[in-house]
Amino acid sequence: MFNYIKADLYRIFHKRSNQLYWLILAGLFLTFVIFGSENANFADNKSELTELYFSVAVMPLVLFGPLIISPQFYYAVYLDELNSKSFVRLFSSGLRKSEYIVAKLISSLVYMLVVFLFLAVAYVGGFGIIALLNNGASFFTLDQIGLLLSLVAYLGLFTIAFSSLTNLITLKLQSGNISLFLFFVFSNGVIASVIGWLNRLPILRNFDFNPYLLSTNIGEIQTALTNGIFYGQQGQPSNQPPSAQAALKMINSIGVQPFIIIGIYIITTTMISFFILKRSDVKEN
């Protein structure tokens, strides 16, 4: 299994399209923040520079991360291999299907860790460039660093949860052609909206499925992050810099229930995926 993980990570990290994707994303981010701060003058209060740069990073991350970061993780780890003929050769080489499921989870975590470290270097590098253009700046606060780490953890949890859910269909079909579309459908709450609509029918009106849906519990975490980032403390105008301390308090206020339900989804869907793959014949694509 470990030989497969090493080979899988080699495939992922050496694929030019993956490298190009993250380089373009980091380049666009740096271009945006550097040119966006070109005419700003922070000579009187350099802490404002830290707040501005922090807000420029966290707002797009929480809004667009699930749309431009998580799907790429899923595609690179799972779907690229399914779209090639290498998938059918995996199990003929001695890899067990149970090992494949575990190996993919490990590959996904390692890939996310490396990519987030790369994006962190780009983030700190961009801050350093702007600091030089403004004759130095204050460092990030511990609360800001804590909130950025919370955002990274949220995106990782988001990716793993919806990847595991999508794989219930992907492994049965053994095709990556529609799986990325399914990932967007599940992760954007389309199925949850359909279930919510069905919940209004007279026969189901007495049953409230919403608190137990994956999208609902992921949404609670995202809402806490969004409210803290955009509004800070209650009553604070939306045009004020984000309050990392207030955002962390909002995250703590949601409790552990959403994380428990998300964890149950990940464990359950992973086990079901194992049985689906075990009982399915691996076919040529």
Secondary structure, DSSP 4 states (H G I P E B T S, - for coil): -HHHHHHHHHHHHH-HHHHHHHHHHHHHHHHHHHHHTTT---SS-THHHHHHHHHHHHHHHHHHHHHHTHHHHHIIIIIHHHTSTHHHHHGGGT--HHHHHHHHHHHHHHHHHHHHHHHHHHHHHHHHHHHHHTT--PPPPHHHHHHHHHHHHHHHHHHHHHHHHHHHHHHHHT-STTHHHHHHHHHTTHHHHHHHHHTTSGGGTT---GGG-HHHHHHHHHHHHHHHHHH-STT--TTSPP-HHHHHHHHHHT-SHHHHHHHHHHHHHHHHHHHHHHTS-----
